Amino acid sequence: MSVLGAWLSPHSATGSTGLRARILLGVVCAGYSVGAAVGWGSPELARFMGDFGLAAAALTAAVSCFLYARVSAGRLRPAWLLFALSSLMAACGNAVWGWYEVVLGVPVPTPSAADAFFLCFAPPAIVGLLVLAKRPVTRAGWVCLALDAWLIGGSLLTLAWSLALAHAAHMAGVQEASVGPAALSLAYPLLDIVLVSMVLALHFRRSGANRSAVNTAIAALALTVLCDAVFTSPLLRSTYHSGQLLDAGWFAGSLLLAYAPWGVRRRAPGTDRPGPPRAMSRPIAGSLAALTPYLAAAVCTLGILCNVVEGRRVDRVVIFTGCTVVLALVVRQGIMLLDNISLTQELAQKENHFRSLVQGSSDVIMIAAPSGTLRYVSPAAAGVYGRDAEDLVGSELSSIIHPDDLGRVVHEVRRFLAAPPHEEPTTRIECRFRSGTGDWLHAESTVNRHQGGLLLNSRDVTERVRLQAQLQHNAEHDPLTDLPNRALFTSRVRQALTGRRAGDSGAAVLFIDLDGFKAVNDTIGHQAGDELLIQAARRLQESVRAGDTAARLGGDEFAALIMGDGTRDQGAREYQVHEIADRLRLTLSQPYRIGPSEVRVAASIGVAFAEPGITPTDLMRNADLAMYRAKAGGKDRVELYAPQMQADVVRRSELATRLRTALREGEFALLHQPVVHLASGSVAAVAAQGRWRSAQGILFTPAEFLRVTGDDDRTAELGRWLLEEAVKQAADRARAGHPVAVSVRLTATRLLDKAPPFGSIEALLTRHGLPSGALMIEVADSDPRVSFDELEQRLVALRRLGVRIALDGFGSGFAAINALRRLPIDVLKLDRNLVEGVVESARLHKITSGLLRIACDLGLQSVADGVDVPEQVLALRAMGCTHGQGMAFSGPLDEYRLRRALVRGQFPVPGVPGPRTVMASGSIPLLTGSHAETPVPPT
């Protein structure tokens, strides 16, 4: 941007700079006007300021417009170049005029070079105005533009000719022999008339771009034309001399044109904010544009009347011009009539189009007055709301809105109407509308402003609301039993703990687990299990109170939230909740009718009470711990939470963590307990038993560390280590001259484990070279899910390798007889629970005696586990038991003590002569794996 442009621009620095520029412009123009009014003090200075002062002002305008055209781009750039050329012509004309008057000191001849420059002022300005105008888009628009220009120009020509030009032309023709001066005297007003016509015709067609600059430029040209019109009048032309007050008008017009491109008001970046539209400017401008042809015709008529009133003969120029103006007006009106007909047809088509859209739309369009009265309702209301549109028109909008939603709707509408339209042009409201049947429909409405009222576009969203409610219900309820799921139950517990009665500790959470449900799925199928869960959920829902919550957490686990009754007696409240829980237990334990059969399951229930400051997660965890304590305590019972339960969980978790570390760091040791022949005292086999000596120096038995692991992977890993270590040490003892059999206790699940071949029993026997018959597997009570067919095939395959099979824990469990009937068993191992009471209890004595007779009749050897006192040895031997292990002979021994015992070869037996020094031959491979043995081996 040039220095001149920077000086003229109001945004070159700050807004105050623009204000100073406008003030400076006004001061300069006012100073020139004052100087011209007082004659500048001398005729010489007046002539200088009237000639070269005007030339300087015009040159300033030419330079300013040229520089702005250089730095700007777009469609308006040629217009400013043309304005620069027009101003340059004016500057040259004034400079030539000053050359004659000031430099040469002679009158300006007529015509002269100054006249040529002045005559060249109007054409570039006229073309520049055409560039600024909004271009018509049709051929008819161009014709109307030409007609409007002629209407204005012809009317002005008629009036000017009647008032002055006819007389000027007559006088010029009389006084001068040449037509040059006459033509020159007529050229100035005619060009001014053309320029005024273009200014007026294009004023209402100017482009919207850079509107302030265009308006300022038009005002500058209009001021210049006005001064030219005054100058060309015969009254002033004869008395004019340079430096008069008329020059101030030309001076101000030039400076105003120089200021026009730079002095426009522009918004600073980032401050453009949409505001309310200027509703009155366009209608007024359109009205003036429509009246322009009629005003032109009125001016033309006024010119003719001037001739008639003065009694002069009507000039042929006036007649010809008036006729052409009337003809142009008729043609323009014809074009406007055709255009109006076309617009009317197009409007009718659009109206029919939009009417079809409104009537055929599934949305209901309503227009409400500011008072809330419905002025218009589209016909879609009959299909959507079941009410005719005519019935709704005239009614209050509030009469069809649900009373519960009315306050919210009124608040939203008031807030919407108070907000600025450009910030919030629309809003959405969802409420319930009354249908023709009296039902309430959910409707979603888009609300807009309309002539001070509201325009509502409403649609029925009842099905969507129902679907959302159904989805919400499905997300919060169990799909099988339709009880609240864990998420909703947790939310209800949180509400109970954070509500108005948060300080009431009477609220309790019950965790319920169905004992024996897995057996139902395994025996009669999952469909029967689902039916059982449905019936159990129904019983639970019917058993709780109206304010309580019953839920299904997953699988066969249920829960109940029992709300407090406000009592402060904690003991009474615990008793009451315990009674409710026990009643639930009895209800859920009743037989279930599943098809033709009757199924029974039990219920273990844990109860936890809310405490001040407890979280929902902690409360539900406490109930869960109490439930697991109920299951561990024998099932089918109710257990109240106690803080010790959490301590036990922490202890078991820490122990399980240390156990996993022990497996990695090799902290386990293998001990062996001798199996003694009850008739001779000789060592027939040794039973492998694992021990864990933790880093804290505590020695744990298998019953202790297996009970706390709770990790099947760790249990399996420990079992693999125990088997491999037992086989390895047995092979080492055999090579050292102590070929005694070793027995290892394995579960049926472990036997059927599809472990890698490297860790299988067959691979261990081959890798360590253990002789045939030196390994015995004690099969523990089988899992109900284990197939006896697969287990039988596995045991038969092991027997082919020389592995002997013992049935561990015989006399306990429901599957013992079935296992004895189907599995290839070599040895029966009596459960230690039988052995412990065989002396004191006559009933156990008879049971044990019967079991031993069964073993004898089947040709099986027998081993009594847990023989701790001599009386048990005598009783078992009298019943026919062949072998025993326990503290009556020896506890678990480490490898060193075991080899010393094997060298001794015999343990003292009550009722038998002193021990011999050799081992009894015919030892049997036996295994003991009791998990209730002494935790510390004897020294």
Secondary structure, DSSP 8 states (H G I E B T S, - for coil): --HHHHHH-TTSS-HHHHHHHHHHHHHHHHHHHHHHHTGGGSHHHHHHIIIIIHHHHHHHHHHHHHHHHHH--STTHHHHHHHHHHHHHHHHHHHHHHIIIIII-S---SS-HHHHHHHTTHHHHHHHHHHHB---SSHHHHHHHHHHHHHHHHHHHHHHIIIIIHHHHHHHHHH-SSSHHHHHHHHHHHHHHHHHHHHHHHHTTB-STTHHHHHHHHHHHHHHHHHHHHHHSHHHHTT--TTSTHHHHHHHHHHHHHHTTTS-----TT--------TTHHHHHHHHHHHHHHHHHHHHHHHHHHHHHTT----HHHHHHHHHHHHHHHHHHHHHHHHHHHHHHHHHHHHHHHHHHHHH-SSEEEEE-TTSBEEEE-TTHHHHTSS-HHHHTTSBGGGGB-HHHHHHHHHHHHHHHHS-TTT-SEEEEEEEEE-TTS-EEEEEEEEEEETTEEEEEEEE-HHHHHHHHHHHHHHHB-TTT--B-HHHHHHHHHHHHHSTTTT-TT-EEEEEEEETHHHHHHHH-HHHHHHHHHHHHHHHHHHS-TTSEEEEEETTEEEEEE---S---HHHHHHHHHHHHHHHHHHHTS-EEETTEEE--EEEEEEEE--TT--HHHHHHHHHHHHHHHHHTTSSSEEE--HHHHHHHHHHHHHHHHHHHHHHHT-EEEEEEEEEETTT-BEEEEEEEEEEE-TTS-EE-HHHHHHHH--HHHHHHHHHHHHHHHHHHHHHHHHTT---EEEEEE-HHHHT----GGGSHHHHHHHHT--TTSEEEEE----TTS-HHHHHHHHHHHHHTT-EEEEEEETSSSSHHHHHHHS--SEEEE-HHHHHTTTT-HHHHHHHHHHHHHHHHTT-EEEEE---SHHHHHHHHHHT--EEESTTT---B-HHHHHHHHHH-B---TTS----SS--SS--------SSS-SS---
